[in-house]
Amino acid sequence: MTSIKTHEGIATRFLVIADTHGEQVQLPTEAVDVAIHCGDLTEESKLHEFKTSIDLLTKFNAPLKLVIAGNHDFALDLPVFKRKLADIPPPVDDAVVKREYGDFGEARSVLERARDAGVVFLDEGTHSFTLANGAKLTVYASPYTPSKSDWGFSYDPDNGDHDWAIDTAVDVVITHGPPHGVLDYTHTKKRAGSPSLFAAVARARPRMHCFGHIHEGWGAKQVTWRETASENPSHFTDIDNDASALIESLATIHPRKYDSEDDLAGKKAKLEQLEIQHHCSADASLQGDNQTLFVNAAIKGDDELAQQLPWIVSVPLQKADSSLPAAESSSRKRQREAAAETLEDEQLLKRTALGREARGEVRI
């Protein structure tokens, strides 16, 4: 596809979805540079649901598809997965469990085998990519959400907070759950987002932060930040609300109790047009350096069959430096360094043992 270059860099198009829960989704057919799935690939973390999600991901008209886990994808969180299996009351039919959920690590293997189709499963951390359109993309990814439940990738907010290591060089933040105060209202009118996640994003100020998890929070909002971040950032203190704008939400396209006839007609016409194109649009290119586009891309709607619309977003990115190798993700780097340290330790132990054997102290 042809990339549009702006004074800010290369305008890069993203298709963003979340919370597909093992279901197929009607996707827009137009090409994008990067597709993002913000977690909850499955409903019950069963193997066939992961395979359905892979089938969906391979249909994205994008050369790169970035994927994180969500709380429903607990088979990817091995400690939680093992605890859930241990809690099944006996007698346990091992053959049935294996057929439904696979072996430990099998769900992840299903995702990793799709890498040839452009699917990249992201562990928590910072990852950098050189895109086909010539841009460099740096993302921070995390599947964690605050919860007292026994679902996957959760932390108890009453027992210490989560460490969101978001650097200012990050272009796009991909999390499963929302930040506190932005597109995180539940049906009970309570905010369900993470305050510490909001604080980390407010300090880093990425171009875009996309997520899901709170289905009824679907929508997009352009946030303008105040000049400097406060000591303890919150949506009350750090957002310039007068300069910010709600782009779309369920309230702007679905009927509400006190809507006038004109309101209802306008919403009906807007929704019909959006459903024809199968997506909503937003443009981060119009934003300054002190703005972030927040996108709640939860697909699953209120009832069992309802689906909400995907988002196509344009984000300006810097041109990649072709003279430098593509950057390595921080999580991959940590894994490589840990493996090297382990190998070095093993070699040192072996050399020590050989020396002791030569002196007749031990046999190996």
NUMILUM-491977 format. One record per residue (C-alpha): x, y, z; residue in one letter. Coordinates in nm, 3 decimals. Layout:
<pts>
+---------+---------+---------+---+
!       u !       v !       w ! r !
+---------+---------+---------+---+
!       X !       Y !       Z ! a !
...
+---------+---------+---------+---+
</pts>
This chain:
<pts>
+---------+---------+---------+---+
!       u !       v !       w ! r !
+---------+---------+---------+---+
!   0.000 !   0.000 !   0.000 ! m !
!   0.109 !   0.361 !  -0.054 ! t !
!   0.219 !   0.542 !   0.262 ! s !
!   0.141 !   0.909 !   0.315 ! i !
!   0.436 !   1.116 !   0.439 ! k !
!   0.368 !   1.420 !   0.652 ! t !
!   0.590 !   1.683 !   0.808 ! h !
!   0.575 !   1.470 !   1.124 ! e !
!   0.693 !   1.152 !   0.953 ! g !
!   0.515 !   0.861 !   0.791 ! i !
!   0.138 !   0.836 !   0.846 ! a !
!   0.093 !   0.474 !   0.951 ! t !
!  -0.247 !   0.307 !   0.952 ! r !
!  -0.351 !   0.076 !   1.236 ! f !
!  -0.648 !  -0.159 !   1.259 ! l !
!  -0.730 !  -0.199 !   1.630 ! v !
!  -0.958 !  -0.459 !   1.792 ! i !
!  -0.993 !  -0.631 !   2.129 ! a !
!  -1.219 !  -0.877 !   2.310 ! d !
!  -1.319 !  -1.100 !   2.020 ! t !
!  -1.362 !  -1.391 !   2.265 ! h !
!  -1.313 !  -1.669 !   2.013 ! g !
!  -1.563 !  -1.529 !   1.764 ! e !
!  -1.518 !  -1.431 !   1.401 ! q !
!  -1.545 !  -1.060 !   1.323 ! v !
!  -1.647 !  -0.876 !   1.008 ! q !
!  -1.334 !  -0.675 !   0.928 ! l !
!  -1.278 !  -0.382 !   0.694 ! p !
!  -1.114 !  -0.493 !   0.369 ! t !
!  -0.888 !  -0.194 !   0.317 ! e !
!  -0.516 !  -0.240 !   0.378 ! a !
!  -0.341 !  -0.111 !   0.690 ! v !
!   0.023 !  -0.114 !   0.799 ! d !
!  -0.028 !  -0.276 !   1.140 ! v !
!  -0.315 !  -0.466 !   1.302 ! a !
!  -0.342 !  -0.483 !   1.682 ! i !
!  -0.544 !  -0.720 !   1.899 ! h !
!  -0.556 !  -0.596 !   2.260 ! c !
!  -0.637 !  -0.929 !   2.425 ! g !
!  -0.921 !  -1.164 !   2.517 ! d !
!  -0.872 !  -1.373 !   2.208 ! l !
!  -1.087 !  -1.636 !   2.378 ! t !
!  -1.386 !  -1.674 !   2.608 ! e !
!  -1.275 !  -1.985 !   2.802 ! e !
!  -0.911 !  -2.012 !   2.687 ! s !
!  -0.983 !  -2.331 !   2.496 ! k !
!  -0.756 !  -2.449 !   2.220 ! l !
!  -1.019 !  -2.428 !   1.946 ! h !
!  -1.083 !  -2.063 !   2.041 ! e !
!  -0.716 !  -1.977 !   1.997 ! f !
!  -0.723 !  -2.146 !   1.656 ! k !
!  -1.034 !  -1.945 !   1.559 ! t !
!  -0.850 !  -1.629 !   1.663 ! s !
!  -0.549 !  -1.723 !   1.453 ! i !
!  -0.780 !  -1.771 !   1.157 ! d !
!  -0.920 !  -1.422 !   1.221 ! l !
!  -0.574 !  -1.265 !   1.259 ! l !
!  -0.449 !  -1.412 !   0.933 ! t !
!  -0.740 !  -1.241 !   0.754 ! k !
!  -0.621 !  -0.896 !   0.860 ! f !
!  -0.507 !  -0.702 !   0.552 ! n !
!  -0.180 !  -0.603 !   0.722 ! a !
!   0.179 !  -0.728 !   0.697 ! p !
!   0.223 !  -0.709 !   1.077 ! l !
!  -0.030 !  -0.824 !   1.337 ! k !
!   0.055 !  -0.753 !   1.702 ! l !
!  -0.127 !  -0.954 !   1.969 ! v !
!  -0.137 !  -0.952 !   2.349 ! i !
!  -0.325 !  -1.172 !   2.594 ! a !
!  -0.622 !  -1.076 !   2.808 ! g !
!  -0.763 !  -1.206 !   3.134 ! n !
!  -0.978 !  -1.465 !   2.952 ! h !
!  -0.665 !  -1.608 !   2.786 ! d !
!  -0.547 !  -1.776 !   3.107 ! f !
!  -0.392 !  -2.074 !   2.925 ! a !
!  -0.115 !  -1.829 !   2.829 ! l !
!  -0.055 !  -1.750 !   3.199 ! d !
!   0.094 !  -2.085 !   3.304 ! l !
!   0.090 !  -2.038 !   3.686 ! p !
!  -0.281 !  -1.944 !   3.671 ! v !
!  -0.354 !  -2.223 !   3.422 ! f !
!  -0.192 !  -2.483 !   3.649 ! k !
!  -0.387 !  -2.357 !   3.952 ! r !
!  -0.715 !  -2.375 !   3.761 ! k !
!  -0.647 !  -2.733 !   3.654 ! l !
!  -0.549 !  -2.827 !   4.010 ! a !
!  -0.880 !  -2.683 !   4.137 ! d !
!  -1.093 !  -2.906 !   3.913 ! i !
!  -1.280 !  -3.147 !   4.145 ! p !
!  -1.196 !  -3.515 !   4.089 ! p !
!  -1.230 !  -3.732 !   3.901 ! p !
!  -1.043 !  -3.543 !   3.629 ! v !
!  -1.053 !  -3.680 !   3.276 ! d !
!  -0.703 !  -3.593 !   3.155 ! d !
!  -0.791 !  -3.676 !   2.795 ! a !
!  -1.081 !  -3.428 !   2.797 ! v !
!  -0.867 !  -3.156 !   2.959 ! v !
!  -0.592 !  -3.209 !   2.704 ! k !
!  -0.840 !  -3.203 !   2.415 ! r !
!  -1.003 !  -2.880 !   2.535 ! e !
!  -0.699 !  -2.686 !   2.657 ! y !
!  -0.394 !  -2.868 !   2.518 ! g !
!  -0.066 !  -2.922 !   2.702 ! d !
!   0.104 !  -2.650 !   2.902 ! f !
!   0.239 !  -2.398 !   2.653 ! g !
!   0.041 !  -2.534 !   2.359 ! e !
!  -0.182 !  -2.225 !   2.328 ! a !
!   0.126 !  -2.007 !   2.300 ! r !
!   0.274 !  -2.244 !   2.041 ! s !
!  -0.042 !  -2.202 !   1.832 ! v !
!   0.015 !  -1.826 !   1.829 ! l !
!   0.387 !  -1.850 !   1.761 ! e !
!   0.336 !  -2.087 !   1.466 ! r !
!   0.140 !  -1.807 !   1.297 ! a !
!   0.446 !  -1.581 !   1.283 ! r !
!   0.493 !  -1.661 !   0.912 ! d !
!   0.153 !  -1.496 !   0.859 ! a !
!   0.279 !  -1.180 !   1.029 ! g !
!   0.131 !  -1.259 !   1.372 ! v !
!   0.359 !  -1.153 !   1.659 ! v !
!   0.257 !  -1.240 !   2.015 ! f !
!   0.394 !  -0.981 !   2.257 ! l !
!   0.500 !  -1.047 !   2.614 ! d !
!   0.496 !  -0.756 !   2.856 ! e !
!   0.766 !  -0.502 !   2.771 ! g !
!   0.889 !  -0.267 !   2.501 ! t !
!   0.920 !  -0.390 !   2.143 ! h !
!   1.045 !  -0.213 !   1.830 ! s !
!   0.972 !  -0.291 !   1.465 ! f !
!   1.080 !  -0.159 !   1.127 ! t !
!   0.759 !  -0.153 !   0.924 ! l !
!   0.708 !  -0.231 !   0.557 ! a !
!   0.614 !   0.134 !   0.496 ! n !
!   0.959 !   0.247 !   0.614 ! g !
!   0.855 !   0.369 !   0.959 ! a !
!   0.992 !   0.265 !   1.296 ! k !
!   0.732 !   0.157 !   1.553 ! l !
!   0.803 !   0.124 !   1.925 ! t !
!   0.527 !  -0.023 !   2.142 ! v !
!   0.481 !  -0.103 !   2.507 ! y !
!   0.262 !  -0.409 !   2.565 ! a !
!   0.102 !  -0.550 !   2.879 ! s !
!  -0.183 !  -0.798 !   2.934 ! p !
!  -0.226 !  -0.718 !   3.306 ! y !
!  -0.545 !  -0.585 !   3.465 ! t !
!  -0.632 !  -0.509 !   3.829 ! p !
!  -0.857 !  -0.780 !   3.969 ! s !
!  -0.920 !  -0.999 !   4.272 ! k !
!  -1.037 !  -1.285 !   4.049 ! s !
!  -0.846 !  -1.595 !   3.943 ! d !
!  -0.840 !  -1.501 !   3.574 ! w !
!  -0.515 !  -1.468 !   3.382 ! g !
!  -0.267 !  -1.181 !   3.397 ! f !
!  -0.427 !  -1.006 !   3.691 ! s !
!  -0.286 !  -0.833 !   3.995 ! y !
!  -0.458 !  -0.748 !   4.323 ! d !
!  -0.459 !  -0.366 !   4.347 ! p !
!  -0.488 !  -0.391 !   4.726 ! d !
!  -0.158 !  -0.579 !   4.752 ! n !
!   0.074 !  -0.345 !   4.562 ! g !
!   0.046 !  -0.192 !   4.219 ! d !
!   0.173 !  -0.306 !   3.883 ! h !
!   0.494 !  -0.168 !   3.734 ! d !
!   0.417 !  -0.008 !   3.397 ! w !
!   0.763 !   0.059 !   3.252 ! a !
!   0.652 !   0.288 !   2.968 ! i !
!   0.936 !   0.490 !   2.819 ! d !
!   0.885 !   0.831 !   2.656 ! t !
!   1.020 !   0.683 !   2.330 ! a !
!   0.714 !   0.457 !   2.300 ! v !
!   0.481 !   0.544 !   2.010 ! d !
!   0.191 !   0.314 !   2.097 ! v !
!   0.085 !   0.158 !   2.427 ! v !
!  -0.108 !  -0.170 !   2.395 ! i !
!  -0.276 !  -0.297 !   2.712 ! t !
!  -0.572 !  -0.520 !   2.776 ! h !
!  -0.732 !  -0.294 !   3.033 ! g !
!  -0.799 !   0.080 !   3.022 ! p !
!  -0.635 !   0.356 !   3.224 ! p !
!  -0.842 !   0.503 !   3.503 ! h !
!  -1.055 !   0.792 !   3.383 ! g !
!  -1.056 !   0.732 !   3.007 ! v !
!  -1.316 !   0.513 !   2.832 ! l !
!  -1.343 !   0.291 !   3.139 ! d !
!  -1.699 !   0.346 !   3.267 ! y !
!  -1.890 !   0.025 !   3.341 ! t !
!  -2.268 !  -0.018 !   3.320 ! h !
!  -2.281 !   0.066 !   3.691 ! t !
!  -2.122 !   0.406 !   3.615 ! k !
!  -1.805 !   0.312 !   3.800 ! k !
!  -1.458 !   0.358 !   3.656 ! r !
!  -1.274 !   0.028 !   3.621 ! a !
!  -0.940 !   0.142 !   3.479 ! g !
!  -0.599 !   0.132 !   3.647 ! s !
!  -0.484 !   0.458 !   3.813 ! p !
!  -0.118 !   0.356 !   3.794 ! s !
!  -0.154 !   0.280 !   3.422 ! l !
!  -0.301 !   0.625 !   3.366 ! f !
!  -0.011 !   0.781 !   3.556 ! a !
!   0.246 !   0.592 !   3.346 ! a !
!   0.078 !   0.691 !   3.019 ! v !
!   0.042 !   1.054 !   3.135 ! a !
!   0.417 !   1.069 !   3.195 ! r !
!   0.515 !   0.894 !   2.869 ! a !
!   0.255 !   1.064 !   2.646 ! r !
!   0.256 !   0.816 !   2.356 ! p !
!   0.084 !   0.887 !   2.024 ! r !
!  -0.181 !   0.625 !   2.094 ! m !
!  -0.295 !   0.403 !   2.380 ! h !
!  -0.526 !   0.119 !   2.273 ! c !
!  -0.703 !  -0.135 !   2.494 ! f !
!  -1.034 !  -0.314 !   2.556 ! g !
!  -1.157 !  -0.522 !   2.854 ! h !
!  -1.440 !  -0.284 !   2.953 ! i !
!  -1.672 !  -0.358 !   2.663 ! h !
!  -1.917 !  -0.077 !   2.739 ! e !
!  -1.628 !   0.172 !   2.731 ! g !
!  -1.589 !   0.130 !   2.353 ! w !
!  -1.489 !   0.450 !   2.177 ! g !
!  -1.203 !   0.690 !   2.110 ! a !
!  -1.095 !   1.012 !   2.276 ! k !
!  -0.830 !   1.265 !   2.184 ! q !
!  -0.668 !   1.382 !   2.507 ! v !
!  -0.466 !   1.702 !   2.538 ! t !
!  -0.225 !   1.696 !   2.829 ! w !
!  -0.150 !   1.985 !   3.057 ! r !
!   0.195 !   2.137 !   3.014 ! e !
!   0.370 !   1.924 !   3.277 ! t !
!   0.270 !   1.601 !   3.446 ! a !
!   0.171 !   1.631 !   3.812 ! s !
!   0.346 !   1.441 !   4.087 ! e !
!   0.065 !   1.185 !   4.100 ! n !
!  -0.104 !   1.205 !   3.759 ! p !
!  -0.480 !   1.150 !   3.737 ! s !
!  -0.749 !   1.226 !   3.482 ! h !
!  -0.863 !   1.512 !   3.706 ! f !
!  -0.526 !   1.690 !   3.722 ! t !
!  -0.343 !   1.609 !   3.400 ! d !
!  -0.598 !   1.628 !   3.118 ! i !
!  -0.688 !   1.963 !   2.965 ! d !
!  -1.055 !   1.881 !   2.915 ! n !
!  -1.134 !   2.202 !   2.727 ! d !
!  -0.876 !   2.108 !   2.460 ! a !
!  -0.968 !   1.737 !   2.452 ! s !
!  -1.240 !   1.576 !   2.240 ! a !
!  -1.450 !   1.261 !   2.244 ! l !
!  -1.435 !   1.118 !   1.892 ! i !
!  -1.693 !   0.844 !   1.934 ! e !
!  -1.853 !   0.632 !   2.206 ! s !
!  -2.155 !   0.406 !   2.239 ! l !
!  -2.351 !   0.709 !   2.358 ! a !
!  -2.283 !   0.893 !   2.031 ! t !
!  -2.416 !   0.617 !   1.806 ! i !
!  -2.676 !   0.429 !   2.016 ! h !
!  -3.013 !   0.566 !   2.132 ! p !
!  -3.033 !   0.708 !   2.482 ! r !
!  -3.334 !   0.773 !   2.703 ! k !
!  -3.347 !   1.151 !   2.661 ! y !
!  -3.252 !   1.173 !   2.292 ! d !
!  -3.472 !   1.396 !   2.077 ! s !
!  -3.616 !   1.275 !   1.749 ! e !
!  -3.342 !   1.461 !   1.564 ! d !
!  -3.079 !   1.298 !   1.785 ! d !
!  -3.221 !   0.954 !   1.716 ! l !
!  -3.233 !   1.015 !   1.341 ! a !
!  -2.876 !   1.144 !   1.337 ! g !
!  -2.745 !   0.846 !   1.535 ! k !
!  -2.931 !   0.601 !   1.312 ! k !
!  -2.781 !   0.753 !   0.996 ! a !
!  -2.431 !   0.762 !   1.146 ! k !
!  -2.445 !   0.401 !   1.264 ! l !
!  -2.572 !   0.279 !   0.927 ! e !
!  -2.280 !   0.448 !   0.752 ! q !
!  -2.026 !   0.308 !   0.999 ! l !
!  -2.166 !  -0.043 !   0.961 ! e !
!  -2.134 !  -0.020 !   0.582 ! i !
!  -1.761 !   0.056 !   0.611 ! q !
!  -1.718 !  -0.190 !   0.905 ! h !
!  -1.504 !   0.045 !   1.113 ! h !
!  -1.469 !   0.379 !   1.286 ! c !
!  -1.185 !   0.617 !   1.206 ! s !
!  -0.953 !   0.842 !   1.405 ! a !
!  -0.645 !   1.042 !   1.310 ! d !
!  -0.357 !   1.099 !   1.550 ! a !
!  -0.177 !   1.298 !   1.279 ! s !
!  -0.387 !   1.600 !   1.375 ! l !
!  -0.248 !   1.595 !   1.727 ! q !
!   0.045 !   1.779 !   1.875 ! g !
!   0.323 !   1.638 !   2.088 ! d !
!   0.115 !   1.700 !   2.401 ! n !
!  -0.174 !   1.480 !   2.288 ! q !
!  -0.259 !   1.110 !   2.303 ! t !
!  -0.532 !   0.925 !   2.117 ! l !
!  -0.705 !   0.671 !   2.345 ! f !
!  -0.894 !   0.386 !   2.176 ! v !
!  -1.114 !   0.128 !   2.350 ! n !
!  -1.153 !  -0.129 !   2.073 ! a !
!  -1.363 !  -0.395 !   2.251 ! a !
!  -1.555 !  -0.587 !   1.986 ! i !
!  -1.793 !  -0.793 !   2.200 ! k !
!  -2.115 !  -0.605 !   2.275 ! g !
!  -2.377 !  -0.628 !   2.546 ! d !
!  -2.563 !  -0.933 !   2.425 ! d !
!  -2.425 !  -1.261 !   2.300 ! e !
!  -2.442 !  -1.178 !   1.929 ! l !
!  -2.377 !  -0.802 !   1.929 ! a !
!  -2.043 !  -0.684 !   1.796 ! q !
!  -1.895 !  -0.337 !   1.815 ! q !
!  -1.693 !  -0.179 !   1.537 ! l !
!  -1.316 !  -0.205 !   1.486 ! p !
!  -1.105 !   0.110 !   1.465 ! w !
!  -0.875 !   0.227 !   1.187 ! i !
!  -0.636 !   0.490 !   1.316 ! v !
!  -0.366 !   0.693 !   1.140 ! s !
!  -0.056 !   0.760 !   1.353 ! v !
!   0.252 !   0.952 !   1.232 ! p !
!   0.577 !   0.762 !   1.297 ! l !
!   0.941 !   0.850 !   1.243 ! q !
!   1.121 !   0.704 !   0.946 ! k !
!   1.336 !   0.405 !   1.033 ! a !
!   1.713 !   0.449 !   1.010 ! d !
!   1.802 !   0.192 !   0.748 ! s !
!   2.169 !   0.205 !   0.850 ! s !
!   2.086 !   0.055 !   1.189 ! l !
!   1.959 !  -0.297 !   1.264 ! p !
!   1.601 !  -0.330 !   1.382 ! a !
!   1.577 !  -0.278 !   1.757 ! a !
!   1.531 !  -0.578 !   1.979 ! e !
!   1.235 !  -0.593 !   2.215 ! s !
!   1.325 !  -0.548 !   2.581 ! s !
!   1.160 !  -0.874 !   2.682 ! s !
!   1.342 !  -1.065 !   2.407 ! r !
!   1.668 !  -0.897 !   2.508 ! k !
!   1.618 !  -0.999 !   2.871 ! r !
!   1.549 !  -1.357 !   2.764 ! q !
!   1.863 !  -1.363 !   2.546 ! r !
!   2.080 !  -1.212 !   2.821 ! e !
!   1.943 !  -1.455 !   3.079 ! a !
!   2.014 !  -1.747 !   2.847 ! a !
!   2.369 !  -1.622 !   2.791 ! a !
!   2.425 !  -1.586 !   3.166 ! e !
!   2.293 !  -1.939 !   3.226 ! t !
!   2.522 !  -2.078 !   2.957 ! l !
!   2.819 !  -1.890 !   3.099 ! e !
!   2.743 !  -2.025 !   3.449 ! d !
!   2.713 !  -2.379 !   3.315 ! e !
!   3.043 !  -2.348 !   3.131 ! q !
!   3.212 !  -2.211 !   3.442 ! l !
!   3.080 !  -2.499 !   3.653 ! l !
!   3.197 !  -2.748 !   3.392 ! k !
!   3.545 !  -2.594 !   3.375 ! r !
!   3.565 !  -2.602 !   3.756 ! t !
!   3.454 !  -2.964 !   3.766 ! a !
!   3.706 !  -3.060 !   3.499 ! l !
!   3.981 !  -2.890 !   3.695 ! g !
!   3.884 !  -3.072 !   4.010 ! r !
!   3.872 !  -3.401 !   3.821 ! e !
!   4.220 !  -3.338 !   3.687 ! a !
!   4.337 !  -3.297 !   4.046 ! r !
!   4.168 !  -3.624 !   4.140 ! g !
!   3.915 !  -3.454 !   4.368 ! e !
!   3.592 !  -3.565 !   4.192 ! v !
!   3.458 !  -3.775 !   3.910 ! r !
!   3.210 !  -3.643 !   3.657 ! i !
+---------+---------+---------+---+
</pts>
